Structures are given as structure tokens and as C-alpha cells.
Amino acid sequence: MMVTSAAQQLQEASEGTHLASRSELEAFLKGVERRAFKQAMFAVRDEEAALDIVQDAMLRLAEKYGHRPAAELPLLFHRIVQNAVRDWFRRQKVRSLWTTLLSSLSGGSDDEDRDPLDTLEAAGPPNVHGAPAEQFEQSQVLEIIEQELARLPERQRQAFIMRYWEELDVAETAKVMGCSEGSVKTHCSRATHALALALKARGITL
């Protein structure tokens, strides 16, 4: 299966959309799709993910920039693909981070002024290229974490998202939330422990 199906999706997405030169857009995408797939595949080393990245990039180019001059299409498409690759790595990093973060609590401290992320940062970046079975398990755990995250008190949820999703540091998070850095660490610690207990209650051990 190659990215040729994206051309069909492109035709459906562009129906009724005013394009300065639809033929030029289609010719550009047909000429660049294989190179883009190889580029994405080299970056993420996952055929299915690379296919999704290129198809989404092609559709996004057609929907948002299809009316732009043909000379601008290569740079625009390159930026879209690069952003999609970065987004993919960000999602993988967050999945690995959250599961590693929660597993670190198994023998952790009860100190509410301790930000669990400090320990992880010292340990180095997580491995985003796990085995398929491991990636699937992490994706399931992530879905459960997101469900439980929605049940947290607002301030705990806010601090957790800013620190572990938006990747703000403690000082930046404190400034946005209008509280002290100690309060940020307390909110993050309570949120992390609450999520760990919720996962344990569901029979999930990390």
C-alpha cells in the first residue's frame, strides 16, 4: 500500500474548492508523494505512520494552500510534512513520558513538593521507537490516562498538562497559573499520584 490513495482523497477534498490551478496542484502532489513518503519513513521508521503523515500533509496542502501559486507549493508542503513529523515525535514522547512518569511512582516519595519530572529529566529522553506491541500497549494506557486526567481537580489538571504536555518548566507554569513554584510541584505530585492510583484500580501496572 502506497500513498496513491491520498490522490483519491485529494480529489474528494478539493471538490467544490476554488483552486488557482488544480492541475498544477495535482501534478505537484503526484510528483512529490513518493519522495515525501521516503522522507517521512526515514524520520519515523514506521511505514503506517509515514503513510498517514504524507496523506494528511497532502490533504492539508490542498485544503489550506491549494489556491497559492505553484512556485510556493514545494516549500509549503515541506513545512507541513516537517510539522507533521515533529507532531508525531511529540505524541510518542508524551506517551513514553507519561507511562515512565507513572511507573516511577511505584517506589517513589510522598513528598508533595517534589516534581516527578525532575527525576525523569535527569535520566535522559525516553525511547520513542519501541516494539509494535509495546507501542500498542502504551497507546491504550495513554487513552486511560487521558480519561482519568479529565477527572482531576482543575488546578492539578492544569499544572500536569502545562508541565508534561506543553513542556513548560516550573517557573513558567507558576507564572501562567499565578501561583508559587512550590504550588506547581504540589499540584503535579498530587495529580501524578492520583493518576497512578487510578491506573492501579484498573489493574494496570507500569
For each residue, the residues with C-beta under 8 A, 3 or more apart:
1: 5 51
2: 5 33 34 37 51
3: 6 7 33 34 36 37 51 54 55 58
4: 7 8 33
5: 1 2 8 9 55
6: 3 9 10 29 33 54 55 58 59
7: 3 4 10 11 26 29 30 33 58
8: 4 5 11 12
9: 5 6 12 13 55 58 59
10: 6 7 13 14 26 29 58 59 62
11: 7 8 14 15 26
12: 8 9 15
13: 9 10 17 59 62 63
14: 10 11 17 19 22 25 62 63 66
15: 11 12
16:
17: 13 14 62 63 66
18: 67
19: 14 22 25 66 67
20: 24 66 67 68 69
21: 24 25 70
22: 14 19 25 26 66
23: 26 27
24: 20 21 27 28 70 73
25: 14 19 21 22 28 29 61 62 66 70 73
26: 7 10 11 22 23 29 30
27: 23 24 30 31
28: 24 25 31 32 70 73 74 77
29: 6 7 10 25 26 32 33 58 61 62 77
30: 7 26 27 33
31: 27 28
32: 28 29 35 36 74 77
33: 2 3 4 6 7 29 30 36 37 54 58
34: 2 3 37 38
35: 32 38 39
36: 3 32 33 39 40 54 57 58 77 81
37: 2 3 33 34 40 41 50 51 54
38: 34 35 41 42
39: 35 36 42 43 81
40: 36 37 43 44 49 50 51 53 54 81 84 85
41: 37 38 44 45 46 47 50
42: 38 39 45
43: 39 40 50 85
44: 40 41 49 50 53 85 88 89
45: 41 42 129
46: 41 49 50
47: 41 50 51
48: 51 52
49: 40 44 46 52 53 88
50: 37 40 41 43 44 46 47 53 54
51: 1 2 3 37 40 47 48 54 55
52: 48 49 55 56
53: 40 44 49 50 56 57 81 84 85 88
54: 3 6 33 36 37 40 50 51 57 58 81
55: 3 5 6 9 51 52 58 59
56: 52 53 59 60 84
57: 36 53 54 60 61 77 80 81 84
58: 3 6 7 9 10 29 33 36 54 55 61 62 77
59: 6 9 10 13 55 56 62 63
60: 56 57 63 64 65 80
61: 25 29 57 58 64 65 66 73 76 77 80
62: 10 13 14 17 25 29 58 59 65 66
63: 13 14 17 59 60 66
64: 60 61
65: 60 61 62 68 72 73 76
66: 14 17 19 20 22 25 61 62 63
67: 18 19 20
68: 20 65 72 73 76
69: 20 72 73
70: 21 24 25 28 73
71: 74
72: 65 68 69 75 76
73: 24 25 28 61 65 68 69 70 76 77
74: 28 32 71 77 78
75: 72 78 79
76: 61 65 68 72 73 79 80
77: 28 29 32 36 57 58 61 73 74 80 81
78: 74 75 81 82
79: 75 76 82 83
80: 57 60 61 76 77 83 84
81: 36 39 40 53 54 57 77 78 84 85
82: 78 79 85 86
83: 79 80 86 87
84: 40 53 56 57 80 81 87 88
85: 40 43 44 53 81 82 88 89
86: 82 83 89 90
87: 83 84 90 91
88: 44 49 53 84 85 91 92
89: 44 85 86 92 93 128
90: 86 87 93 94
91: 87 88 94 95
92: 88 89 95 96 128 135
93: 89 90 96 97 125 126 128
94: 90 91 97 98 142 164 165
95: 91 92 98 99 135 138 139 141 142
96: 92 93 99 100 126 127 128 130 138
97: 93 94 100 101 120 126 164
98: 94 95 101 102 141 142 145 164
99: 95 96 102 103 138 141 142 206
100: 96 97 103 104 120 126 206
101: 97 98 104 105 116 117 120 164 192
102: 98 99 105 145 192 195 196 199 206
103: 99 100 106 206
104: 100 101 108 116 119 120
105: 101 102 108 116 192 193 196
106: 103 196 206
107:
108: 104 105 116
109: 114
110:
111: 114 189
112: 185 186 189 190
113: 182 185 186 189
114: 109 111 118 185 189
115: 118 163 170 184 185 188 189
116: 101 104 105 108 119 120 188 189 192
117: 101 120 121 163 164 188
118: 114 115 121 122
119: 104 116 122 123
120: 97 100 101 104 116 117 123 126
121: 117 118
122: 118 119
123: 119 120
124:
125: 93
126: 93 96 97 100 120
127: 96 130
128: 89 92 93 96
129: 45
130: 96 127 134 135 138
131: 134 135
132: 135 136
133: 136 137
134: 130 131 137 138
135: 92 95 130 131 132 138 139
136: 132 133 139 140
137: 133 134 140 141
138: 95 96 99 130 134 135 141 142
139: 95 135 136 142 143
140: 136 137 143 144
141: 95 98 99 137 138 144 145 199 204 206
142: 94 95 98 99 138 139 145 146
143: 139 140 146 147
144: 140 141 147 148 198 199 202 204
145: 98 102 141 142 148 149 195 199
146: 142 143 149 150
147: 143 144 150 151
148: 144 145 151 152 194 195 198 199
149: 145 146 152 157 160 161 191 195
150: 146 147 157
151: 147 148 198
152: 148 149 156 157 160 191 194 195
153: 156 157
154: 157 158
155: 158 159 177 187
156: 152 153 159 160 187 188 190 191 194
157: 149 150 152 153 154 160 161 191
158: 154 155 161 162 177 187
159: 155 156 162 163 173 177 184 187 188 191
160: 149 152 156 157 163 164 165 187 188 191 192 195
161: 149 157 158 164 165 166
162: 158 159 165 166 168 172 173 176 177
163: 115 117 159 160 166 167 168 169 170 173 184 188
164: 94 97 98 101 117 160 161 167 188
165: 94 160 161 162
166: 161 162 163
167: 163 164
168: 162 163 172 173 176
169: 163 172 173
170: 115 163 173 174 181 184 185
171: 174 175 181
172: 162 168 169 175 176
173: 159 162 163 168 169 170 176 177 184
174: 170 171 177 178 179 180 181 183 184
175: 171 172 178
176: 162 168 172 173
177: 155 158 159 162 173 174 183 184
178: 174 175
179: 174 183 184
180: 174 183 184
181: 170 171 174 184 185
182: 113 185 186
183: 174 177 179 180 186 187
184: 115 159 163 170 173 174 177 179 180 181 187 188
185: 112 113 114 115 170 181 182 188 189
186: 112 113 182 183 189 190
187: 155 156 158 159 160 183 184 190 191
188: 115 116 117 156 159 160 163 164 184 185 191 192
189: 111 112 113 114 115 116 185 186 192 193
190: 112 156 186 187 193 194
191: 149 152 156 157 159 160 187 188 194 195
192: 101 102 105 116 160 188 189 195 196
193: 105 189 190 196 197
194: 148 152 156 190 191 197 198
195: 102 145 148 149 152 160 191 192 198 199
196: 102 105 106 192 193 199 200
197: 193 194 200 201
198: 144 148 151 194 195 201 202
199: 102 141 144 145 148 195 196 202 204 205 206
200: 196 197 203 204 205
201: 197 198
202: 144 198 199
203: 200
204: 141 144 199 200
205: 199 200
206: 99 100 102 103 106 141 199
